[in-house]
Amino acid sequence: MDVRLLIDFGSTYTKILAVDLEREVVLGRAQALTTVASDITIGLREAYEALLAGGSIDERCIRGRHASSSAAGGLKIAAIGLVPALTLEAARRAALGAGAKVVCAHGFEIDETVVAQVQAAACDIVLLCGGTDGGDKAVILHNARMLAASALACPILVAGNRVVANEVKAILEAKGKSALVTSNVLPRLDSVEVEPVQAQIRELFISRITEAKGLARARAFVDGEIVPTPKATLQAAALLADGTEGERGIGSLVIVEIGGATTNIHSVSAQEPSDPQTLVRGLPEPRVKRTVEGDLGIRYNAPTIYSLLGEQYCRARLQEIHPAGEGRPVDLEAHVQALSTNVGYVPHSPFEHAIDAMLAESATAVAMQRHAGTLREEYSVVGKVRVQHGRNLLEVGNLIGTGGIFKYGPHAERILRAARFSAQKPWSLMPKAPQAFVDAEYFLYGIGLLADRFPAAALRIARKYLRPVRLDG
């Protein structure tokens, strides 16, 4: 046997999945509450002991331990750029693709108020961009001076106009800041180059951030480095879609990842206009894309989802999911508020499962609308034209749900339906008729952890355990 332990230090739970690479089967799984506030290895040890106690794992057969983490809020980045639709958007894409969560983003010249917001966000990295190569210099220089005079202690990654990048670095270092220079995320108006920035962000995560979050104590238990969980899921998405040598992938896909702190959408698809007559505007869309909605976690942010949609809407959706109700009046707002203070809460009744499903369904709908592109009619000198902004997902072939709500909850199909195209919102380019699957083993993060070293085996395991579901009927 070649047993691999796939560990994820989540914001709520530390999870361990055991797979046998020789037989390409899942042997077992266990979890415990994440203990990042005290010692993260406490929760790790509890989950590990629970896994061994299950009796399906021979500790002598363990050949490797691989880990990801989104504990303590994950990798948090503040993005500062020039024009929000250009360099700032390029900076956001670079951060999200590297597995980070963008906690605040600002364009143009920043002032003391913005600096105070960045400081309050307690980010791990500031990504400072602005100007194409040889373009505007003034804004990034101004913003560098503002950041240099601040109380920020985190590293500042400079990824703007290369003509002044070293001058920006010197301004920051003169005031004692830790500054690093990498390639411009927007060297030309028609070119987004995020790979060098993403590589530098991952290096910072490995070399500095894991130490700051207490994860260094867990590194002795695992092989290699601990990677951001969203990055692992994005690697799984690319492997599933594209396949590897000798193993075909499943084609274009969208992954809906619902957690207690965020709802993340991952997609792999070629960027195409919705039809040949449609004009596409904005920055070029990457083939592999991730967005993170930090206000849509179904535990930490449950009250935000509730207030975003309103009590009347939430009660109507809840009635559809569970018509019988509780048989007595329920203070729905109080229950939702309690979820945000008891983030490890597990539903105890069909009605409570229905509340979770209502929150997850709503989070999915909003997150997908933010991730997908839009189609609008605009007027030009030649009359009305159809204009597409962002990502066209209409013809995406596969839709996958992952997260605890899909493994343990009874309403997976209903939640995934919220990710499809709706005639009520015809301007949102969400998938029209995808095949649907549920990550019933909650293992996609682990597939991403195996993707670099064992891509063929990882792909076969994924295809074996993804459970097909019907969204119609």
C-alpha positions in Angstrom: 0.0 0.0 0.0 1.1 3.6 -0.7 -1.0 5.6 1.8 -1.1 9.4 1.5 -2.6 11.7 4.1 -4.2 14.8 2.6 -4.6 17.4 5.3 -6.5 20.7 5.2 -6.3 23.2 8.0 -9.7 24.9 7.4 -11.1 28.0 9.1 -13.5 25.8 11.1 -12.3 22.1 10.8 -8.9 20.4 10.3 -9.6 17.5 7.9 -7.5 14.5 7.0 -8.3 12.2 4.1 -6.3 9.0 3.6 -6.0 7.6 0.0 -4.1 4.5 -1.3 -2.3 5.5 -4.5 -1.7 1.9 -5.5 -5.4 0.9 -5.4 -6.5 4.5 -6.1 -9.2 4.3 -3.3 -10.2 6.5 -0.4 -9.4 4.6 2.8 -10.9 6.9 5.4 -11.3 10.5 6.7 -11.5 12.3 10.0 -11.8 15.8 11.2 -11.5 18.0 14.4 -12.1 21.6 15.2 -9.2 23.8 14.0 -7.2 25.1 17.0 -5.3 28.0 15.4 -6.0 30.3 18.3 -4.0 28.0 20.7 -1.9 25.4 18.9 -2.9 24.2 15.5 -1.3 20.8 16.1 -3.9 20.1 18.8 -6.7 19.8 16.3 -4.3 18.1 13.9 -3.5 15.4 16.5 -7.2 14.9 17.3 -8.1 14.4 13.7 -5.1 12.1 13.1 -5.9 9.9 16.2 -9.6 9.7 15.0 -8.4 8.6 11.6 -6.2 5.8 13.1 -9.0 4.8 15.5 -11.2 4.0 12.5 -9.1 0.9 11.9 -8.8 1.2 8.1 -5.3 2.8 8.2 -2.0 1.0 8.9 0.3 3.7 10.1 3.3 1.8 8.7 1.9 2.1 5.2 1.8 6.0 5.3 4.3 7.1 2.6 3.5 10.9 2.6 1.6 13.7 4.2 0.5 16.7 2.2 -1.3 19.8 3.5 -3.1 23.0 2.6 -4.5 25.7 4.8 -7.1 28.4 5.0 -6.9 28.7 8.8 -6.9 32.1 10.5 -8.6 33.6 7.5 -6.2 32.2 4.9 -3.8 34.4 3.0 -5.2 38.0 3.1 -4.1 40.6 0.6 -4.8 44.3 0.1 -4.6 45.2 -3.6 -3.8 48.8 -4.6 -3.7 49.8 -8.3 -4.3 52.6 -10.7 -7.5 52.3 -12.8 -9.9 49.9 -11.1 -11.0 48.2 -14.4 -7.4 47.7 -15.4 -4.4 47.4 -13.1 -6.5 47.0 -10.0 -8.5 44.2 -11.6 -5.2 42.6 -12.8 -3.9 42.7 -9.2 -7.1 41.1 -7.9 -6.8 38.3 -10.4 -3.1 37.7 -9.5 -4.0 37.5 -5.8 -7.0 35.2 -6.2 -5.2 32.9 -8.5 -2.4 32.5 -6.0 -4.9 31.2 -3.4 -5.3 34.6 -1.5 -8.3 36.4 -0.3 -8.5 40.1 -1.3 -9.7 41.8 1.9 -9.6 45.3 0.4 -8.9 46.9 -2.9 -8.3 50.6 -3.9 -7.6 52.4 -7.1 -6.1 55.8 -8.0 -4.2 57.9 -5.4 -4.8 56.7 -1.9 -5.0 59.0 1.2 -4.8 58.6 5.0 -8.3 57.2 5.1 -7.5 54.4 2.7 -4.2 53.7 4.5 -6.1 53.4 7.7 -8.5 50.9 6.1 -5.6 48.8 4.8 -4.0 48.8 8.3 -7.3 47.8 9.8 -7.7 44.9 7.4 -4.7 43.2 9.0 -3.6 41.8 5.7 -0.6 39.5 5.2 0.7 41.2 2.0 0.0 44.5 0.2 0.1 44.1 -3.6 1.1 47.5 -5.0 0.4 48.0 -8.7 -0.2 50.8 -11.1 0.7 51.9 -14.7 1.6 49.9 -17.7 5.4 49.6 -18.5 6.5 53.0 -19.5 3.0 54.5 -18.6 1.8 56.4 -15.6 4.4 56.8 -12.9 2.9 59.4 -10.6 0.2 57.3 -8.9 2.3 54.4 -7.9 5.0 56.7 -6.6 2.4 58.7 -4.6 0.9 55.4 -3.2 4.4 54.1 -2.2 5.0 57.3 -0.2 1.7 56.9 1.6 2.4 53.3 2.4 6.0 54.1 3.5 4.7 56.6 6.0 2.2 54.1 7.5 2.4 51.7 10.4 2.1 48.7 8.1 4.4 45.8 9.0 3.5 43.3 6.3 5.5 42.7 3.1 4.7 45.0 0.2 4.9 43.3 -3.2 5.5 45.8 -6.1 4.1 44.7 -9.4 3.6 47.9 -11.4 5.3 50.1 -14.0 8.7 48.5 -14.3 10.3 52.0 -15.1 9.8 53.1 -11.5 9.6 49.7 -9.7 13.0 50.0 -8.1 12.3 53.6 -7.1 9.1 52.5 -5.4 11.1 49.8 -3.6 13.6 52.3 -2.4 10.9 54.7 -1.1 9.4 51.8 0.9 12.7 50.5 2.2 13.9 53.9 3.3 11.1 53.9 5.9 11.8 50.4 7.0 9.2 48.5 5.0 9.8 45.0 3.6 9.5 45.5 -0.2 9.9 43.0 -3.1 9.7 43.7 -6.8 8.2 41.4 -9.4 6.9 41.8 -13.0 4.2 44.2 -13.8 0.7 42.5 -13.7 -0.4 44.8 -16.6 2.7 45.5 -18.8 0.4 46.5 -21.7 -3.3 47.4 -21.8 -4.1 44.2 -23.7 -1.9 41.9 -21.6 -2.4 40.5 -18.1 0.7 38.6 -16.8 -0.1 37.2 -13.3 2.2 34.1 -13.1 5.3 35.9 -11.8 3.2 37.7 -9.2 1.5 34.5 -8.1 4.8 32.7 -7.8 6.1 35.5 -5.5 2.9 35.5 -3.4 3.2 31.7 -2.9 6.8 32.1 -1.9 5.8 34.8 0.7 3.1 32.5 2.0 5.6 29.6 2.4 8.5 31.6 3.9 6.7 34.1 6.1 3.0 33.7 6.4 2.9 30.1 7.7 5.2 31.1 10.5 3.0 34.1 11.4 -0.1 31.9 11.5 1.4 29.3 13.7 1.4 26.7 10.9 5.2 26.3 11.3 4.4 23.9 14.2 2.5 21.7 11.8 5.2 21.7 9.1 7.2 19.0 10.9 4.3 16.6 10.4 3.9 17.1 6.7 6.0 16.5 3.6 6.9 19.7 1.7 5.2 23.0 2.1 1.7 23.9 3.3 -0.1 25.6 0.4 -3.2 27.8 0.4 -6.3 25.7 0.2 -7.9 27.7 -2.6 -4.7 27.2 -4.7 -5.0 23.4 -4.1 -8.7 23.4 -5.3 -7.8 25.5 -8.3 -5.1 22.9 -9.2 -7.7 20.2 -8.9 -10.0 22.1 -11.2 -7.3 22.5 -13.9 -6.4 18.8 -13.6 -10.0 17.7 -13.8 -10.8 19.8 -16.8 -7.6 19.3 -18.9 -6.5 15.8 -17.8 -2.9 14.7 -18.1 -0.8 12.6 -20.4 -2.7 9.4 -21.0 -5.8 10.5 -19.0 -8.5 12.7 -20.5 -10.1 15.3 -18.4 -13.8 16.0 -18.2 -13.7 19.3 -20.1 -14.8 22.8 -19.1 -16.1 23.1 -15.5 -17.2 25.3 -12.7 -16.6 24.3 -9.0 -18.8 25.9 -6.3 -16.9 25.7 -3.0 -19.0 26.7 0.0 -17.4 27.1 3.4 -18.1 28.7 6.7 -16.0 31.8 5.9 -16.2 32.2 2.1 -17.9 31.0 -1.0 -15.4 30.4 -3.8 -16.0 29.8 -7.5 -13.4 28.1 -9.7 -13.9 27.8 -13.4 -11.9 26.4 -16.3 -13.1 27.5 -19.7 -12.0 29.2 -22.9 -13.1 32.8 -23.1 -15.6 33.2 -26.0 -18.3 35.8 -26.9 -21.8 34.6 -26.3 -22.4 34.8 -30.0 -20.4 36.0 -33.1 -22.2 39.4 -33.1 -21.4 40.2 -29.4 -18.6 42.7 -28.6 -16.3 41.7 -25.7 -15.0 44.5 -23.5 -12.6 44.6 -20.6 -9.4 42.8 -19.7 -8.8 39.3 -21.3 -10.2 36.6 -19.2 -7.9 33.8 -18.0 -8.8 30.3 -18.9 -8.5 29.2 -15.2 -10.1 31.6 -12.8 -11.1 31.8 -9.2 -13.2 34.3 -7.3 -13.6 34.5 -3.5 -16.6 36.0 -1.8 -15.6 36.8 1.7 -19.1 38.1 2.6 -20.9 34.8 1.7 -19.6 32.2 4.2 -22.6 30.2 5.6 -21.3 30.5 9.2 -19.2 33.6 9.7 -21.2 35.6 7.3 -24.7 34.0 7.7 -26.2 37.3 8.9 -24.8 39.1 5.9 -26.5 36.7 3.5 -29.7 37.0 5.5 -29.7 40.8 5.4 -28.6 40.9 1.7 -31.6 38.9 0.7 -34.1 40.0 3.3 -36.3 38.1 5.7 -39.3 37.8 3.4 -37.2 36.2 0.6 -35.4 33.9 3.1 -38.6 32.6 4.6 -40.1 32.0 1.2 -37.1 29.9 0.1 -37.1 28.1 3.4 -40.8 27.2 2.9 -40.0 25.7 -0.5 -37.1 23.6 0.9 -38.9 22.4 4.0 -42.7 23.0 3.7 -43.5 21.3 7.0 -41.4 23.9 8.9 -40.7 23.3 12.6 -44.4 23.2 13.6 -43.8 26.3 15.8 -42.8 29.9 15.2 -39.0 30.2 14.7 -36.9 33.3 15.2 -35.0 32.9 11.9 -32.9 36.0 12.3 -31.8 34.9 15.8 -30.8 31.4 14.5 -28.8 32.9 11.6 -27.1 35.3 14.0 -26.2 32.4 16.3 -24.5 30.6 13.4 -22.0 33.4 13.1 -20.9 33.1 16.7 -20.9 29.3 16.8 -19.2 28.6 13.6 -18.8 24.9 14.3 -22.5 24.4 14.7 -23.9 21.2 13.1 -27.6 21.0 12.1 -29.7 18.7 14.3 -33.0 18.5 12.4 -34.4 18.6 8.9 -35.5 22.2 9.5 -32.0 23.3 10.5 -30.5 21.5 7.4 -33.1 23.5 5.4 -31.8 26.7 6.9 -28.2 25.8 5.9 -29.4 24.9 2.4 -31.2 28.2 2.1 -28.1 30.1 3.1 -25.9 28.0 0.7 -28.3 28.3 -2.2 -28.4 32.1 -1.8 -24.6 32.3 -1.4 -24.2 30.2 -4.6 -26.5 32.4 -6.7 -24.8 35.6 -5.6 -21.3 34.2 -6.0 -22.0 32.8 -9.4 -23.4 36.1 -10.6 -20.3 37.9 -9.5 -18.0 35.3 -11.1 -19.9 35.0 -14.5 -19.8 37.7 -17.1 -22.8 39.8 -18.2 -24.5 40.6 -21.5 -26.1 44.0 -22.0 -27.5 45.9 -24.9 -25.8 49.3 -25.5 -26.3 52.0 -28.1 -23.6 53.0 -30.6 -23.4 55.0 -33.8 -24.7 52.0 -35.7 -27.6 51.3 -33.3 -28.0 48.7 -30.6 -25.1 46.3 -30.0 -24.7 43.4 -27.6 -21.8 43.9 -25.2 -20.2 41.2 -23.0 -18.2 42.0 -20.0 -16.4 39.2 -18.2 -16.6 35.4 -18.4 -19.0 33.5 -20.7 -19.9 30.3 -18.9 -23.1 29.5 -20.9 -21.7 26.3 -22.6 -19.6 25.0 -19.6 -20.0 21.3 -19.5 -19.6 20.4 -15.8 -20.7 21.8 -12.5 -19.2 20.5 -9.2 -20.2 21.2 -5.6 -17.6 20.9 -2.8 -17.6 21.7 0.9 -19.2 20.3 4.0 -22.7 21.3 2.9 -22.4 18.9 -0.1 -21.0 16.0 1.9 -23.3 16.2 4.9 -26.3 18.1 3.8 -29.4 16.6 2.1 -30.0 19.4 -0.4 -27.0 19.3 -2.8 -29.0 19.3 -6.0 -31.1 22.3 -4.9 -27.9 24.3 -4.0 -26.2 23.5 -7.4 -29.3 24.6 -9.3 -28.7 28.1 -8.1 -25.4 28.1 -10.1 -27.2 27.6 -13.5 -28.5 30.1 -16.0 -31.8 31.6 -15.1 -34.4 33.2 -17.4 -35.1 35.6 -14.6 -31.5 36.9 -14.9 -30.8 36.5 -18.7 -28.0 39.0 -18.6 -25.9 36.7 -16.3 -23.8 34.2 -18.4 -24.0 31.2 -16.1 -24.0 27.6 -17.3 -27.1 26.6 -19.2 -27.1 22.8 -19.1 -24.0 21.3 -17.3 -23.6 17.8 -16.0 -23.6 18.0 -12.2 -21.4 16.3 -9.6 -21.0 16.4 -5.9 -17.7 16.0 -4.1 -19.2 13.5 -1.7 -15.9 12.6 -0.1 -14.9 16.3 0.3 -11.6 15.6 -1.3 -11.0 18.1 -4.1 -8.4 20.0 -2.0 -6.6 16.6 -1.7 -6.7 16.1 -5.5 -5.0 19.4 -5.9 -2.3 18.4 -3.4 -1.6 15.3 -5.4 -1.8 17.0 -8.8 1.8 18.0 -9.1 3.4 14.6 -8.1 0.8 12.1 -9.0 -1.5 13.7 -11.6 -2.7 10.6 -13.4 -3.6 8.8 -10.2 -5.2 11.9 -8.7 -7.4 12.3 -11.8 -8.5 8.7 -11.7 -9.4 9.0 -8.0 -11.4 12.2 -8.7 -13.3 10.7 -11.5 -14.1 7.6 -9.5 -15.5 9.4 -6.5 -17.3 12.4 -7.9 -21.0 11.5 -7.5 -23.2 12.5 -10.4 -26.5 14.3 -9.5 -29.5 15.3 -11.6 -30.5 19.0 -11.4 -33.7 18.6 -13.4 -36.9 17.0 -12.0 
